[in-house]
Amino acid sequence: MSIDKDKIKHISKLARISIDSKKSDTLAKDLTSIFKFIEQLNELNTDKVEPLSSILNTPLRAREDKINDGKIREKILENSPKKNEEFFVVPKVIE
């Protein structure tokens, strides 16, 4: 698949981005080479290749779920303009 300046203009209009003429030339060349590489990948025979979910051939180890507050409550509360003991004080939203 070949990408020319007209397609670049059309795509940039759809994406609502502005691309100057210098960049459209290099972008067209780059996109054309990317699509050529994709076409090469599509020609590969992958019938006997199983999908890969991980590069490691071992199952993931389960870990125990623990509640952890990070021990930084005081640092977080320092950012609050108003606080009440351990909580943020915020204005009432619903009357």
Helices and strands as residue ranges (DSSP letters): H 5-15, H 21-42, H 73-77, E 83-84, E 87-88
